[in-house]
Amino acid sequence: MDQSIVSALSAVKVNEVPENEYQTIKKGKTWDLSRINFEKLEKEFKKAEYKNIEIADLRAFIEDKLEKMLKENITRTDFAERFQAIVDNYNSGGSTTENYFEDLMDFAKEMRDEDVRHIKEGLSKDELELFDILKKNRLTKEEEKRVKLAASHLLKRLIEEHPRILVQDWFKDSQSRIRVKTAIEEVLDRNLPESYDRVEFKKTCDRAYDLVYEYSSKRVKWAA
């Protein structure tokens, strides 16, 4: 995420809000994105005497939630870019206070949809991330099902099946790296649709391997 977004988290002071459909991030509390009443939030903003405080509350929540969502799924970088564009547009005088709040509200609604997309897709959060890495443009419905299956099978191969391929510090050893890459290629070769030609298949395998390497080497997840 853009460093200016991350650093803003520590710069914004969030005030305590009375009991509501949402909670503030002060004192360790977090807003529940799935329960925010946006209509009520908008009405409160229109009545608020200090609108900048209302904006600070919403922006701080978005920054905090966005950081968590990016850690869950690396493909969500476009959300960070779009959020930064909203902030930059307001800071440059491109939108009014009211329009800025409305833009933040619309963005929060999109975040809510994205936060539960794995349920709609019938996948776990980790499977969804792999699905997003594996999918290409213009998939048919049947092909999309195949890619979802590939994501599920790949995750199972990475963390459940034997012989284990993600052994301790596998990323430090050239032979272990080859075994991981080969296992990924084997799973995807069995499961990805035939419309993935040789070039597309290699790019997809490389993206999947790079993701696994990134997480394992940083001990984020999927590490032995």
Secondary structure, 3 states (H helix, E strand, C coil): CCHHHHHHHHHCCCCCCCCCCCCCCHHHCCCCHHHCCHHHHHHHHHHCCCHHHHHHHHHHHHHHHHHHHHHHCHHHHHHHHHHHHHHHHHHCCCCCHHHHHHHHHHHHHHHHHHHCHHHHHCCCHHHHHHHHHHCCCCCCHHHHHHHHHHHHHHHHHHHCCCCCCCCCCHHHCHHHHHHHHHHHHHHHHHHCCCCCCHHHHHHHHHHHHHHHHHHHHCCCCCCC
